[in-house]
Structures are given as C-alpha cells and as structure tokens.
Amino acid sequence: MPAISGSKRLILGREHDEALRAGALAALRRLKAQTRASSWDTGGCQEVTTLRFTIDGQEVTLTSGTNSGLALEGPAVLVDRIRTEIEASLSLDESSD
C-alpha cells in the first residue's frame, strides 16, 4: 500500500531497544501526545505492537515489530519533530550516566 502523500515512515532502531522505546515515549509525552489506540498482535512468530497518538490534531503511529524494528509513521514534519525530540531525550539520558 503506498504511503499517504506527505507522510513519512522512519525506522528508529531495533524493536527490543528499551532505551530507544523509552526515549520515544518520553519525546511523545513532551509533545503532549494523546494516546488514541493501542494493539498487540501475532502472526506466526511475528509480534507487532502498535500505539497511535494525536499531536496537535495530527495522528502518528509508533510500531514495534519482530524483524521490522521500532518505526514511527505520520506527517513528515511531525515525524521529523518527534525524531529530534527522541535524539534530545537519548542525549540527556546518556549524559546523566
């Protein structure tokens, strides 16, 4: 299925990277994301967890899947903004060690 015009899918990293997942969720909290839905599903040996958020009226999805990694999808500008927040969050965590 083709992406919606103006949307972006960004693979953030490995699906089991707990620091990355925590950084992504912290970034979403800082941006005052509202949780819209969550789901967990399996298909054979594949597991997929999907979290949908709304930020400023725009929907963004954080998906964690076996063999597909931790991915962020939504409007390109918003995805880039969240990525910047995630990077800032991870930098702050690393500097506090």
Phi, psi and omega in degrees: 000129180290152178290150175293140180307132179086358180265163183217140174243125183236122175277116183279326182165201182289146183294337182259013179279095185294325178295319179294316179299316179297320178296320179295315180293323177296318179297317179296321177296316180299329179272008177059041177293139176254128179290128179257321182195158173215149178209157176222134183213158175231153174213101187067236179265005181270134174243139178225127174246129182235129176238127179249134181232159171239131176230120180051042177079004180248140181268138176226145183238133174249118184238135175239120182224145176302130179068358178243349175085190178262119187235148178240133182220138179168196177303135187307315182296319180291317178301316179296321178296317179294318179302317178299318178295321179297314179300319178295318180297315181291324177295319179296317180296318181292325182285344181273355179284000000 
